[in-house]
């Protein structure tokens, strides 16, 4: 009997060891597959995310841009280090995703919006009526949202998932947009290639009644197929698997914007100031923006309570 128990225990140990090895093999294989895809959703109504690896890049540029009669700088050029991986929304937050937030919380977002008609004017539209001349579609990026509205969405998403959702920092956004290259634009050095990757102010846009009357700058010499806003993901993604990182709508950043970058800052953290933040950073350009505003280094800045029919947002998440 003792010998039988000894053999039984010995055999069981071998079977257990083999089982453990098999489980480890498939677990490791599953993890590798998961890491390779890098895409995930934390819930059914959550935006799809992609994991961004750590790295470093040169932030800013030596170029300047005239904005409302003032010269806006983009420097000094300096190294930034993305010290740890994080996740970012593959797409800009859509109307459908924002509606889930409104329906769940009864949150009251901005009830007025600004639009460009030769100058910035206020109108009584909101995210449900952004002056498209039609109803916005579920799969189009939400617009007419302020920085506060974007932040409120991330707070809600964090609450229902018990995860840390937030807005991107300016450094994180530029790291994604430049995607390990030094091109003038996210897609390369030729402005005419924009329409393969971005919804920009192009020949289609110039033909529209709206742009023909109110846009005073030249269109980009290409055709992207959209006169105004486009559904999210309508163009090719970049190397990180992120869509519409430039174009379609401007994206609110976490940063409090200042005229020049802080001396000596190397990390990916958003710029913060003591007391009230006068303006927040916005990046990426829109379907109505001149092509130079689509450069990854261009720095938009606007009051955090502003909502506009060309402003939306994208989310990030700590891992």
Protein Blocks (a to p, Z undefined) as FASTA:
>chain_A
ZZmmmmmmmmmmmmmmmmmmmmmmmmmmmmmmmmmnopacfbfklccddddddddddedj
fbdcdeehiacdfbdcdddddfbdcdddfbacdfklmmmmmmmnopacdfbdcddehiac
ddfbdfklgonopacdfkbccehiafklmmmmmmmmmmmnopacddddfklmmmmmnnop
abfblnbmbfklmmmmoccddfklmmpmklmmmmcbdcddddehiabdcdehkaccdfko
pahkgghiacddfbdcdfbdcehiabfbdcddehjdfbacdehiaakbcfklmpmkbccd
ddfkbccfkbccdddddZZ
